[in-house]
């Protein structure tokens, strides 16, 4: 492969950066574009809006399960082949979502999307690490990550516009032309890196998948009132999780390296992140239901309310290094988590007559705080790990994050369903349910404040926040 210092190498590298950027854009756009269209999809498929949680959680859970396999697949089959396959699977999954005629079909298509999407970002980061030296990696990753930052900004608004003025199906079909361009760029610009061949932990992967899937099924079926099947699924899921805990400590090449949790800062980062995301991950889902059903807003107007949050998250990126260097992780996360919990609870003040500017202002403040929260939690996981363990830590933290996000969405929808009390078509019920749900979600997030006090010392950040986990 030409070096970046040669004219041909520069041109080839630019194509590679745009290829990875397109993958990041597809993945991040699809993670935010669906929420705004939930009421429209529910109406078209003749199901209660709250039932659409399965279409969201199935995608995120599939990401969590499949991400740990990305490194082995790229080492075994090569980055060019695996990346092309992931783009193709994601594109076909998007097409299947766009033509779905029922909720089960949509859920199955979202799983297919998740299989492809799980490989896009890890392999994209890995290729940039291999193609660029340490000096140029940050610049390359920052450039490739710009479209990834635009995805959360454009996703809700685009989802609202398409579902209101065209059809909800286009929120999925919009990925098809992007995927076709990605496949074309892959042929000419994707290097074919391979790593050391090692055996894949099929037993560990199966136990991790079974535990994750059944525990989420237990949470969702309990939310639907089917407590008997929830108990059965939960019991089997807990058994599978315990079996992996026993097995993973002895495996030579575990799919999830449990020895990472012997590092105190890593464990606290993961535990605090789990509590935070469990309480906050479902906010966008129930907020869209509150605005469109409870307040009677149009999909476009509801989507616009997410834009201030996304813009604030991008702006905070320029301040995070300075904040962590000055105040350290312990103080920053303690104060910021408490502030994030307070702002989340403030959403309970909203009602059907709340002016749009008040909601937009709170969304901006919330996005500002959550950007610092996510980046600080993610980078804390790496501060005491050597470079040789960074790749495995990145895989584990990504899998755990997506897994907890799926549970967070399930929790928020379960709470809303409880407080709706069966009144799925009553706007006033959605207002009351939303208020009560966010208060409980804030209480869950508050646990993270205690978790971050367990950091032993409050040392300042000594290096820029540019780990592979957060550079995008």
C-alpha positions in Angstrom: 0.0 0.0 0.0 1.5 3.5 -0.9 2.6 5.6 2.0 0.8 8.7 2.9 3.9 10.8 2.1 3.8 10.0 -1.6 1.4 11.8 -4.0 -0.3 8.5 -4.9 -0.5 7.6 -1.3 -2.2 10.8 -0.3 -4.9 10.3 -2.9 -5.4 6.7 -1.8 -5.5 7.8 1.9 -8.2 10.4 1.1 -10.3 7.8 -0.5 -9.9 5.6 2.5 -10.8 8.4 4.9 -14.0 9.1 2.9 -14.9 5.4 2.9 -14.6 5.1 6.6 -16.4 8.4 7.0 -19.3 7.1 4.9 -19.5 4.0 7.2 -19.5 6.1 10.3 -22.2 8.3 8.9 -24.5 5.4 8.0 -24.1 3.8 11.5 -24.6 7.0 13.5 -27.4 8.3 11.3 -29.3 5.0 11.6 -29.0 5.1 15.4 -30.9 8.4 15.6 -33.1 8.6 12.6 -35.7 6.1 13.7 -36.8 7.7 17.0 -38.6 10.6 15.4 -40.6 8.3 13.1 -41.8 5.9 15.8 -45.4 7.2 15.8 -45.6 7.1 12.0 -44.2 3.5 11.8 -46.6 2.4 14.6 -49.6 3.8 12.8 -48.5 2.2 9.5 -48.0 -1.2 11.1 -51.1 -1.0 13.3 -49.3 -1.5 16.6 -49.1 0.7 19.7 -46.2 3.2 19.6 -44.6 1.7 22.7 -44.3 -1.6 20.9 -41.7 -0.1 18.5 -39.1 -0.3 21.3 -38.3 -3.8 19.9 -37.3 -2.3 16.6 -34.8 -0.1 18.5 -33.5 -2.6 21.0 -33.0 -5.4 18.5 -30.6 -3.3 16.5 -28.6 -2.0 19.4 -28.5 -5.5 21.0 -27.2 -7.0 17.8 -24.4 -4.4 17.8 -23.4 -5.4 21.3 -23.3 -9.1 20.5 -21.4 -8.8 17.2 -18.8 -6.2 17.9 -16.5 -8.5 19.9 -16.2 -10.7 16.7 -15.0 -7.8 14.5 -11.3 -8.2 15.3 -11.2 -11.9 14.7 -13.1 -11.6 11.4 -10.8 -8.9 10.0 -7.7 -10.9 11.1 -9.1 -14.1 9.6 -10.6 -12.9 6.3 -8.9 -9.5 5.7 -10.3 -6.0 6.2 -11.3 -5.4 2.6 -13.5 -8.5 2.4 -15.0 -8.1 5.8 -15.7 -4.4 5.4 -17.4 -5.0 2.1 -19.5 -7.7 3.6 -20.5 -5.5 6.5 -21.5 -2.6 4.2 -23.5 -5.1 2.0 -25.3 -6.6 5.0 -26.1 -3.2 6.4 -27.4 -2.0 3.0 -29.5 -5.1 2.5 -30.8 -4.8 6.1 -31.8 -1.2 5.4 -33.6 -2.2 2.2 -35.5 -5.0 4.2 -36.5 -2.4 6.8 -37.8 -0.1 4.1 -40.1 -2.8 2.7 -41.2 -4.4 5.9 -45.0 -5.0 6.2 -45.2 -6.0 9.9 -43.4 -5.4 13.2 -41.8 -8.9 13.2 -40.4 -8.3 9.7 -39.0 -4.9 10.8 -37.4 -6.4 13.9 -35.8 -9.2 11.8 -34.5 -6.6 9.3 -33.1 -4.5 12.1 -31.2 -7.5 13.4 -29.7 -7.9 9.9 -28.8 -4.2 9.9 -27.1 -4.6 13.3 -25.0 -7.5 12.1 -23.5 -5.2 9.4 -23.4 -2.1 11.5 -21.5 -3.9 14.3 -18.5 -4.3 12.0 -18.4 -0.8 10.4 -16.9 1.3 13.1 -14.5 -1.1 14.7 -13.0 -2.1 11.4 -12.9 1.5 10.2 -11.0 2.5 13.3 -8.7 -0.5 13.0 -7.9 0.3 9.3 -7.0 3.9 10.1 -4.7 2.8 12.9 -2.9 0.5 10.6 -2.8 2.8 7.6 -1.6 5.9 9.5 1.2 6.2 11.9 0.6 7.5 15.5 1.4 11.0 14.3 -1.3 11.1 11.6 -3.9 8.8 13.2 -5.7 11.5 15.2 -6.0 13.9 12.3 -7.3 11.0 10.0 -9.7 9.8 12.7 -11.0 13.4 13.3 -11.6 13.9 9.6 -13.4 10.6 9.2 -15.4 11.2 12.4 -16.9 14.5 11.2 -19.7 12.8 9.2 -20.2 10.6 12.3 -20.9 13.7 14.4 -23.3 15.0 11.7 -25.4 11.8 11.9 -26.9 12.6 15.4 -27.5 16.1 14.2 -29.2 15.3 10.9 -30.8 12.0 12.0 -33.8 13.2 14.1 -34.6 16.1 11.7 -34.2 13.9 8.6 -36.4 11.2 10.2 -39.1 13.8 11.0 -39.0 15.4 7.5 -39.1 12.1 5.7 -41.9 10.5 7.8 -44.0 13.7 7.6 -43.5 14.7 3.9 -42.6 11.4 2.2 -42.8 8.0 4.0 -41.2 6.5 7.1 -39.8 3.8 4.8 -37.3 6.4 3.4 -35.6 6.7 6.7 -34.2 3.2 5.9 -34.0 3.4 2.1 -31.8 6.5 2.4 -28.9 4.2 3.4 -29.1 2.2 0.1 -27.3 4.8 -2.2 -24.8 5.5 0.6 -24.1 1.8 0.9 -23.6 1.4 -2.9 -21.1 4.2 -2.9 -19.3 2.6 0.0 -19.0 -0.7 -1.8 -17.6 1.1 -4.9 -15.0 2.9 -2.7 -14.1 -0.3 -0.9 -12.9 -1.9 -4.1 -10.3 0.8 -4.8 -9.4 2.4 -1.5 -9.7 -0.2 1.3 -6.4 -1.9 2.2 -6.5 -5.6 2.9 -4.9 -5.8 6.4 -4.7 -9.1 8.2 -3.5 -10.0 11.7 -2.4 -13.0 13.5 -4.7 -15.9 13.1 -6.0 -17.1 16.4 -8.9 -19.4 17.4 -12.3 -17.8 17.9 -14.0 -18.3 21.2 -17.2 -19.8 19.9 -18.3 -21.1 23.3 -17.8 -17.7 24.9 -19.5 -15.9 22.0 -22.5 -18.2 22.3 -22.8 -17.8 26.1 -22.5 -14.0 25.7 -25.1 -13.8 23.0 -27.6 -16.1 24.9 -27.1 -14.2 28.1 -27.5 -10.7 26.5 -30.5 -11.7 24.3 -32.5 -13.5 27.0 -31.9 -10.9 29.6 -33.2 -8.2 27.2 -36.2 -10.5 26.3 -36.9 -10.9 30.0 -36.9 -7.1 30.5 -39.2 -6.5 27.5 -41.6 -9.3 28.2 -41.9 -8.1 31.8 -42.7 -4.7 30.5 -45.5 -6.2 28.5 -46.9 -7.9 31.6 -45.8 -11.4 30.7 -44.1 -12.1 33.9 -44.0 -15.9 33.6 -42.1 -16.0 30.4 -40.0 -13.1 31.6 -38.9 -15.1 34.6 -38.0 -18.1 32.5 -36.0 -16.0 30.0 -34.3 -14.1 32.9 -33.4 -17.3 34.7 -31.8 -18.8 31.6 -30.0 -15.5 30.8 -28.6 -15.2 34.3 -27.4 -18.9 34.2 -25.7 -18.2 30.8 -24.1 -15.0 32.2 -22.8 -17.0 35.2 -21.5 -19.7 32.9 -19.6 -17.2 30.9 -18.1 -15.7 34.0 -16.8 -19.1 35.1 -15.7 -20.0 31.5 -14.2 -16.6 30.6 -11.7 -16.6 33.4 -10.0 -19.7 32.0 -10.4 -19.2 28.2 -7.2 -18.5 26.3 -8.8 -16.1 23.8 -12.0 -14.9 25.5 -14.5 -13.0 23.4 -14.9 -10.6 26.4 -11.7 -10.4 28.4 -12.8 -10.4 32.1 -9.2 -9.8 33.3 -9.7 -6.2 32.3 -12.0 -5.8 35.3 -9.0 -6.3 37.6 -8.1 -2.7 36.7 -9.9 -0.4 39.1 -10.3 2.6 36.8 -11.6 0.3 34.0 -14.2 -1.3 36.3 -15.4 2.0 37.7 -15.7 3.5 34.2 -17.7 0.6 33.0 -19.9 0.4 36.1 -20.5 4.2 36.1 -21.2 4.1 32.4 -23.8 1.3 32.9 -25.7 3.3 35.5 -25.6 6.5 33.5 -26.7 4.9 30.2 -29.4 2.7 31.9 -31.1 5.9 33.0 -30.5 8.1 30.0 -30.4 5.9 26.9 -34.2 5.8 26.5 -34.8 9.5 26.8 -34.9 10.2 23.0 -37.4 7.4 22.5 -40.0 8.5 25.1 -39.4 12.2 24.3 -40.5 11.7 20.7 -43.7 10.0 21.9 -44.3 12.8 24.4 -43.8 15.5 21.9 -45.8 14.0 19.0 -48.6 12.2 20.9 -48.7 14.1 24.2 -48.1 17.6 22.8 -49.4 17.0 19.2 -46.3 18.2 17.5 -45.4 17.3 13.9 -42.5 14.8 13.3 -40.4 17.6 11.8 -40.9 19.9 14.8 -40.1 17.0 17.2 -37.0 16.1 15.3 -35.8 19.7 15.5 -35.7 19.5 19.3 -32.9 16.9 19.1 -30.7 19.2 17.0 -29.8 21.6 20.0 -28.6 18.6 22.0 -26.5 17.2 19.1 -25.0 20.7 18.4 -24.1 21.1 22.1 -22.4 17.7 22.2 -20.2 18.7 19.2 -19.3 22.1 20.8 -18.3 20.5 24.1 -15.7 18.3 22.3 -13.5 21.4 22.1 -13.5 21.9 25.9 -13.2 18.3 27.2 -9.4 18.1 27.2 -9.1 21.4 29.1 -11.7 20.4 31.7 -10.2 17.0 32.5 -6.7 18.4 32.6 -7.7 21.0 35.2 -10.2 19.1 37.4 -9.3 15.4 36.9 -11.7 12.5 36.4 -13.1 12.0 39.9 -14.2 15.6 40.5 -15.4 16.0 36.9 -17.5 12.9 36.8 -18.9 13.4 40.3 -20.1 17.0 39.6 -21.1 16.3 35.9 -23.1 13.2 36.7 -25.0 15.0 39.4 -25.7 17.9 37.0 -26.7 15.4 34.2 -29.1 13.7 36.7 -30.6 17.1 37.7 -31.1 18.1 34.0 -32.8 14.8 33.2 -35.2 15.3 36.1 -36.0 18.8 34.8 -37.7 17.1 31.8 -40.5 16.2 34.2 -41.4 19.9 34.3 -42.6 19.8 30.6 -46.2 19.7 29.7 -48.4 20.0 26.6 -48.2 23.8 26.7 -44.5 24.1 27.3 -43.0 26.5 24.7 -40.6 25.1 22.2 -37.8 27.4 23.1 -37.8 26.1 26.7 -37.5 22.5 25.5 -34.7 23.5 23.1 -32.8 25.3 25.8 -32.9 22.3 28.1 -31.9 20.0 25.3 -28.9 22.2 24.6 -27.8 22.2 28.2 -28.4 18.5 28.5 -26.3 17.8 25.4 -23.5 19.9 26.6 -23.3 18.0 29.9 -23.8 14.5 28.4 -21.0 15.1 25.8 -18.5 15.6 28.7 -20.1 12.6 30.6 -19.7 10.1 27.7 -16.2 11.2 26.7 -14.9 11.2 30.3 -16.4 7.8 31.0 -15.0 6.3 27.8 -11.5 7.7 28.3 -11.3 6.7 31.9 -11.5 3.1 30.9 -8.1 3.4 29.1 -6.0 5.6 31.4 -4.4 2.6 33.3 -4.2 0.2 30.3 -1.2 -0.3 28.1 -1.4 -0.1 24.3 -1.4 -3.9 24.1 -4.7 -4.1 25.8 -6.4 -1.1 24.2 -8.0 -3.0 21.3 -9.6 -5.6 23.6 -10.7 -2.8 26.0 -12.3 -0.9 23.1 -14.2 -4.0 22.1 -15.4 -4.8 25.6 -16.5 -1.2 26.3 -18.3 -0.9 23.0 -20.2 -4.1 23.6 -21.1 -3.2 27.1 -22.3 0.3 26.0 -24.6 -1.0 23.3 -25.9 -3.7 25.6 -26.8 -1.2 28.3 -28.3 1.2 25.8 -30.7 -1.6 24.7 -31.6 -2.2 28.4 -32.0 1.6 28.9 -34.5 1.8 26.0 -36.4 -1.2 27.4 -36.4 0.4 30.8 -37.8 3.7 29.6 -40.5 2.0 27.5 -41.4 -0.2 30.4 -41.8 2.7 32.7 -43.9 4.7 30.2 -46.1 1.6 29.6 -46.7 1.3 33.4 -47.6 5.0 33.8 -49.8 5.0 30.7 -52.0 2.4 32.5 -53.3 1.2 29.1 -54.3 4.6 27.7 -52.1 4.3 24.6 -54.2 6.8 22.6 -54.7 9.5 25.3 -52.4 12.5 24.9 -52.7 13.5 28.5 -51.6 10.0 29.6 -48.4 10.4 27.6 -47.7 13.7 29.4 -48.2 12.1 32.8 -46.3 9.0 31.9 -43.4 10.9 30.4 -43.0 13.0 33.6 -43.1 10.0 35.9 -40.7 7.9 33.7 -38.0 10.5 33.5 -38.0 11.0 37.3 -37.4 7.2 37.8 -34.7 7.3 35.1 -33.0 10.2 36.8 -33.0 8.2 40.1 -31.3 5.3 38.3 -28.6 7.6 36.8 -28.0 9.1 40.3 -26.4 5.8 41.3 -23.5 6.6 39.0 -22.6 9.6 41.3 -21.7 7.1 44.1 -19.8 4.8 41.7 -17.5 7.6 40.5 -16.6 8.5 44.2 -14.9 5.1 44.3 -12.0 6.5 42.2 -9.1 6.5 44.6 -7.5 9.8 43.6 -8.2 12.7 41.4 -5.3 12.9 39.0 -5.5 15.3 36.1 -5.6 14.1 32.5 -2.0 13.8 31.1 -2.7 13.1 27.5 -5.3 14.2 25.0 -8.7 12.5 24.7 -7.9 10.7 21.5 -8.3 7.0 22.2 -9.7 4.8 19.4 -12.9 4.5 21.4 -13.6 8.3 21.4 -11.8 9.8 18.5 -14.9 9.2 16.3 
